[in-house]
């Protein structure tokens, strides 16, 4: 069976209204598709009017203001439906989708989909350089942000915190990471399941560390999407 890095693959990134993945609204979204050699063959981009004020702190990160989103953005329900449709089509075609800190982006999309009555994505391989890096390079010092890993792996990140640039950089970082850690080269479905297990273990370890000083700390280990707050299970 072919390994993920020898087949077409895609990357997905969102810029949003905030850090809470269950409450954040989509502002921009990008899906970049590459062929088996890593050459870009298709790009999808959306600018949404999230229907709420975009906090200044969020605008300072991605550069989109409330006024700009209202003027130029499309209705959030349309963007959500189209984005979910593109991702589902990729999954249906067997194309793995790469996302950095995937549980954030996919949880935002799951919440937006529930908000607007859009069908939830069905399970198929997701690849997350953030989870993988914590597993294969666990004693690495310093931040594990996309920017930090781009610097480490020699990936040029222009226009950081725009969804299109971040999506492409995520693809390149994962390719470079697989070159350094060849054990990551395996079928996407197998790597997906390993990441599910790794995420649980990583969350438990971090929670144990935090509880040394914060006895009630809770770190969720669900991946690649967190369950709704009023339910015990979500998509994937």
C-alpha positions as CSV (number, residue, x, y, z in Angstrom):
1,X,0.0,0.0,0.0
2,X,1.4,3.4,-1.0
3,X,2.6,5.9,1.7
4,X,0.8,9.2,2.0
5,X,3.8,11.2,0.8
6,X,3.8,9.5,-2.6
7,X,0.2,10.4,-3.4
8,X,-1.9,13.5,-3.9
9,X,-2.7,15.3,-0.7
10,X,-4.3,18.5,0.5
11,X,-3.9,21.1,3.3
12,X,-6.6,22.9,5.2
13,X,-6.3,26.1,7.3
14,X,-8.7,28.6,8.9
15,X,-8.4,32.1,10.2
16,X,-11.2,32.8,12.7
17,X,-12.6,35.2,15.3
18,X,-11.0,33.6,18.3
19,X,-9.1,30.8,20.1
20,X,-12.1,28.8,21.4
21,X,-12.6,26.3,18.7
22,X,-16.2,25.5,19.7
23,X,-17.2,29.2,19.6
24,X,-15.0,30.7,16.9
25,X,-16.4,31.7,13.5
26,X,-14.7,31.3,10.2
27,X,-13.2,34.4,8.6
28,X,-11.0,33.0,5.9
29,X,-10.5,29.4,4.8
30,X,-8.1,27.7,2.4
31,X,-7.6,24.3,0.9
32,X,-4.5,23.6,-1.2
33,X,-4.2,20.4,-3.2
34,X,-0.9,19.1,-4.4
35,X,0.0,16.1,-6.7
36,X,2.2,13.2,-5.7
37,X,5.3,15.3,-6.2
38,X,4.1,18.1,-4.0
39,X,3.3,20.5,-6.8
40,X,0.2,22.7,-6.3
41,X,-2.6,21.6,-8.6
42,X,-5.6,23.3,-7.1
43,X,-6.3,26.1,-4.5
44,X,-9.6,27.1,-2.9
45,X,-10.0,30.3,-0.8
46,X,-12.9,31.8,1.0
47,X,-13.6,35.1,2.8
48,X,-16.6,34.9,5.1
49,X,-18.7,37.5,6.9
50,X,-18.9,35.6,10.2
51,X,-22.0,37.4,11.2
52,X,-20.4,38.7,14.4
53,X,-17.8,41.3,15.3
54,X,-14.2,40.2,14.7
55,X,-12.2,41.0,17.9
56,X,-9.3,43.4,17.4
57,X,-7.0,40.7,18.8
58,X,-8.0,38.4,16.0
59,X,-7.8,41.1,13.3
60,X,-4.3,41.8,14.5
61,X,-3.3,38.2,13.7
62,X,-4.9,37.7,10.3
63,X,-5.5,41.2,9.1
64,X,-9.2,40.9,8.4
65,X,-11.4,43.5,10.1
66,X,-15.1,43.3,10.8
67,X,-15.7,46.1,8.2
68,X,-13.7,44.2,5.5
69,X,-15.5,40.9,6.2
70,X,-18.9,42.6,6.0
71,X,-18.1,44.4,2.8
72,X,-16.2,41.7,0.9
73,X,-17.1,38.4,2.7
74,X,-19.7,35.9,1.6
75,X,-22.4,34.7,4.0
76,X,-20.9,32.3,6.6
77,X,-23.4,29.5,5.8
78,X,-22.4,29.5,2.2
79,X,-18.7,29.4,3.0
80,X,-19.2,26.6,5.5
81,X,-21.2,24.5,3.1
82,X,-18.7,24.9,0.2
83,X,-15.7,24.3,2.4
84,X,-17.2,21.2,3.9
85,X,-18.1,20.0,0.4
86,X,-14.6,20.4,-0.9
87,X,-13.1,18.6,2.1
88,X,-15.7,15.8,1.9
89,X,-15.0,15.3,-1.8
90,X,-11.2,15.0,-1.0
91,X,-11.9,12.4,1.6
92,X,-14.3,10.5,-0.7
93,X,-11.5,10.4,-3.3
94,X,-9.0,9.1,-0.7
95,X,-7.0,12.2,-0.5
96,X,-5.6,12.9,3.1
97,X,-6.0,16.4,4.4
98,X,-3.2,17.9,6.4
99,X,-3.9,20.5,9.1
100,X,-1.6,22.0,11.7
101,X,-3.2,21.5,15.1
102,X,-6.0,19.8,13.3
103,X,-8.3,19.6,16.3
104,X,-8.7,23.4,16.2
105,X,-9.6,23.8,12.5
106,X,-11.8,20.7,12.3
107,X,-13.6,21.6,15.5
108,X,-14.3,25.1,14.3
109,X,-15.7,23.6,11.1
110,X,-17.8,21.1,12.9
111,X,-19.3,23.8,15.1
112,X,-20.0,26.0,12.1
113,X,-21.6,23.0,10.3
114,X,-23.8,22.3,13.2
115,X,-24.7,26.0,13.4
116,X,-25.8,26.1,9.8
117,X,-27.2,22.7,9.3
118,X,-24.4,21.4,7.1
119,X,-23.7,17.7,7.2
120,X,-20.7,16.7,9.3
121,X,-17.6,15.3,7.6
122,X,-17.3,11.6,7.6
123,X,-14.1,9.9,8.7
124,X,-11.1,9.8,6.5
125,X,-7.3,10.4,7.0
126,X,-6.2,13.6,8.5
127,X,-2.5,14.3,9.0
128,X,-1.3,16.8,11.7
129,X,2.3,17.9,11.8
130,X,1.7,19.3,15.3
131,X,0.8,16.0,16.8
132,X,3.5,14.2,14.8
133,X,6.2,16.6,15.9
134,X,5.3,16.1,19.6
135,X,5.6,12.4,19.1
136,X,8.7,11.9,17.0
137,X,10.7,14.9,18.5
138,X,9.3,14.9,22.0
139,X,12.4,16.4,23.6
140,X,12.7,19.3,21.2
141,X,13.0,22.6,23.0
142,X,11.1,25.8,22.1
143,X,7.8,26.5,20.6
144,X,5.9,24.1,18.3
145,X,4.1,26.7,16.3
146,X,3.9,26.6,12.5
147,X,6.3,29.5,12.3
148,X,8.8,27.8,14.6
149,X,8.7,24.5,12.6
150,X,9.0,26.4,9.3
151,X,12.2,27.9,10.6
152,X,13.5,24.5,11.8
153,X,12.7,22.8,8.5
154,X,13.8,25.6,6.2
155,X,10.3,26.3,4.9
156,X,9.7,29.9,3.8
157,X,6.5,31.2,5.3
158,X,5.4,34.4,3.6
159,X,2.2,36.1,4.8
160,X,2.0,34.1,8.0
161,X,-1.4,33.8,9.5
162,X,-3.2,34.0,6.2
163,X,-5.0,30.8,5.6
164,X,-3.5,30.2,2.1
165,X,0.1,30.7,3.2
166,X,-0.3,28.6,6.3
167,X,-1.9,25.8,4.4
168,X,0.9,25.6,1.9
169,X,3.5,25.9,4.6
170,X,1.9,23.1,6.5
171,X,2.2,20.8,3.5
172,X,5.9,21.6,3.1
173,X,6.6,21.2,6.8
174,X,5.1,17.7,6.9
175,X,7.0,16.7,3.8
176,X,10.3,17.9,5.4
177,X,9.4,16.2,8.7
178,X,8.8,12.9,6.9
179,X,12.3,13.3,5.3
180,X,13.8,13.6,8.8
181,X,11.7,10.9,10.4
182,X,11.1,8.3,7.7
183,X,9.0,6.2,10.1
184,X,6.2,8.7,9.4
185,X,6.0,7.4,5.8
186,X,3.1,5.0,5.9
187,X,-0.4,4.7,4.5
188,X,-2.5,7.7,5.5
189,X,-5.2,5.6,7.2
190,X,-2.6,3.9,9.4
191,X,-1.0,7.2,10.4
192,X,-4.4,8.8,11.1
193,X,-5.1,6.1,13.7
194,X,-1.7,6.4,15.3
195,X,-2.3,10.1,15.7
196,X,-5.6,9.4,17.5
197,X,-3.7,7.4,20.0
198,X,-0.8,9.8,20.2
199,X,-3.2,12.8,20.9
200,X,-4.8,10.9,23.8
201,X,-1.4,10.1,25.3
202,X,0.0,13.6,24.8
203,X,-3.0,15.2,26.4
204,X,-2.8,12.9,29.4
205,X,0.9,13.6,29.9
206,X,0.3,17.4,29.7
207,X,-2.7,17.2,32.0
208,X,-0.6,15.2,34.5
209,X,2.1,17.9,34.4
210,X,-0.4,20.7,34.9
211,X,-2.1,19.0,37.8
212,X,1.1,19.3,39.8
213,X,0.2,22.9,40.4
214,X,-3.4,23.1,39.1
215,X,-5.3,20.0,40.4
216,X,-8.4,20.6,38.3
217,X,-6.7,21.1,35.0
218,X,-8.3,19.3,32.1
219,X,-6.6,18.7,28.7
220,X,-8.9,17.2,26.0
221,X,-7.3,14.5,23.9
222,X,-9.9,14.0,21.2
223,X,-8.5,14.3,17.7
224,X,-9.0,15.5,15.0
225,X,-12.2,17.1,16.2
226,X,-13.3,17.8,19.7
227,X,-16.8,16.7,20.7
228,X,-19.6,19.2,21.1
229,X,-19.8,20.5,24.7
230,X,-23.2,19.0,25.2
231,X,-22.4,15.6,23.7
232,X,-19.9,12.8,24.2
233,X,-19.0,12.3,20.6
234,X,-18.5,14.2,17.4
235,X,-17.5,13.6,13.8
236,X,-14.5,11.5,12.8
